[in-house]
Protein backbone atom coordinates (compact mmCIF):
# COMPACT_ATOMS: atom_id res chain seq x y z
CA UNK A 1 0.00 0.00 0.00
CA UNK A 2 1.27 3.49 -0.84
CA UNK A 3 1.63 6.20 1.72
CA UNK A 4 -1.34 8.64 1.70
CA UNK A 5 0.99 11.63 2.06
CA UNK A 6 2.93 10.66 -1.06
CA UNK A 7 1.72 12.35 -4.28
CA UNK A 8 0.51 10.17 -7.13
CA UNK A 9 1.99 10.15 -10.64
CA UNK A 10 -0.85 12.32 -11.91
CA UNK A 11 -0.29 14.87 -9.12
CA UNK A 12 3.43 14.92 -9.93
CA UNK A 13 2.68 15.52 -13.64
CA UNK A 14 0.25 18.34 -12.82
CA UNK A 15 2.77 19.91 -10.44
CA UNK A 16 5.51 19.71 -13.08
CA UNK A 17 3.27 21.38 -15.68
CA UNK A 18 2.27 24.13 -13.26
CA UNK A 19 5.92 24.78 -12.39
CA UNK A 20 6.79 24.99 -16.10
CA UNK A 21 3.95 27.46 -16.76
CA UNK A 22 4.97 29.55 -13.76
CA UNK A 23 8.57 29.64 -15.03
CA UNK A 24 7.32 30.77 -18.47
CA UNK A 25 5.18 33.49 -16.94
CA UNK A 26 8.10 34.74 -14.89
CA UNK A 27 10.24 34.95 -18.04
CA UNK A 28 7.51 36.81 -19.94
CA UNK A 29 6.63 39.16 -17.08
CA UNK A 30 10.28 39.68 -16.25
CA UNK A 31 10.76 41.59 -19.50
CA UNK A 32 8.08 44.14 -18.61
CA UNK A 33 8.91 47.12 -16.42
CA UNK A 34 7.75 46.81 -12.83
CA UNK A 35 5.74 50.05 -12.94
CA UNK A 36 4.07 49.17 -16.26
CA UNK A 37 5.49 52.20 -18.08
CA UNK A 38 7.28 51.29 -21.28
CA UNK A 39 9.02 54.63 -21.85
CA UNK A 40 9.60 57.02 -18.99
CA UNK A 41 11.19 59.74 -21.13
CA UNK A 42 8.07 61.87 -20.66
CA UNK A 43 9.15 62.75 -17.10
CA UNK A 44 12.61 63.96 -18.06
CA UNK A 45 13.15 67.59 -17.09
CA UNK A 46 10.41 67.58 -14.46
CA UNK A 47 10.90 67.95 -10.75
CA UNK A 48 9.05 66.94 -7.63
CA UNK A 49 6.55 69.34 -6.12
CA UNK A 50 8.11 71.41 -3.39
CA UNK A 51 6.44 72.08 -0.03
CA UNK A 52 5.37 75.42 -1.51
CA UNK A 53 3.06 73.52 -3.84
CA UNK A 54 1.05 72.34 -0.85
CA UNK A 55 0.86 75.90 0.45
CA UNK A 56 -0.52 77.05 -2.91
CA UNK A 57 -3.17 74.34 -2.78
CA UNK A 58 -4.24 75.53 0.67
CA UNK A 59 -4.39 79.16 -0.51
CA UNK A 60 -6.50 78.20 -3.55
CA UNK A 61 -8.83 76.09 -1.40
CA UNK A 62 -9.32 78.96 1.04
CA UNK A 63 -9.96 81.37 -1.83
CA UNK A 64 -12.64 79.04 -3.20
CA UNK A 65 -14.29 78.79 0.22
CA UNK A 66 -14.30 82.58 0.61
CA UNK A 67 -15.71 82.99 -2.90
CA UNK A 68 -18.43 80.44 -2.13
CA UNK A 69 -19.36 82.23 1.09
CA UNK A 70 -19.43 85.55 -0.77
CA UNK A 71 -21.84 84.14 -3.37
CA UNK A 72 -23.96 82.62 -0.58
CA UNK A 73 -24.19 85.95 1.33
CA UNK A 74 -25.02 87.92 -1.83
CA UNK A 75 -27.83 85.53 -2.81
CA UNK A 76 -29.60 85.97 0.55
N, C-alpha and C positions, 0 to 999 in steps of 0.2 A: 504494500500500500504506500502511496506517495504522501509526503508531508503536506498538510493543508496550507501551510504558510509558504510553500514553494510555488512559484508561478508556473503555469502550464506553458506548453509550446506556443499556443495561440497568444497568450498574454505576452510572452517574450517577443513574438513577431510584431504585435501591435505596439509594444513599447519601443522596439527598434525603429519602426516606421515613424512614430511620433517624434523620437529623438532626431531622426533624419530631417523631418519637416521643420522642426524647431531650428536646427542648424542652418537650413536653407533660409528661413525667415530672418535669422540673425545676420546672415551674409547680405541679404537684400536690404534689410533695414539699416545695416551698418553703413551703407553707402550714402544714406540720406543724412542731412544735417539734423542735429538734435532738436533745434528750435523750429524746424520745418521751413526755414527760409532758404531758398536756393542761392540767392545773390544778395548779399548785405551791403552792396555798394551804395544803396540809396541813403544810408545813414552817414556816409563819409562827409566830413565837414560840419556835422552837427555837434551840439554839446548838450550836456545834461542841464536840466532846469536848476537854476540857483535857488537859494532860499528866498530871494526877492520875488521869484515867480509866485510863490505861495502868498506873499504879502499882497501882490497885485490881485490875486484871486479874491482875497478877503476884501480888499478895497472895492472891487467890482461888485461883489455880492452885497456889501453894505450900500453901495450906490443904488443898486436895483431895489433893495428893501426901502430905502428912503423915497425913491421914485414911486414905488407902489403905494406907500403911505400917502404921498402927496396926491396921487390920483384918487385915492380913497377919500381923503379929506375934501377935495374939490368936488367930488360927485355927491357929497352929502348936502 
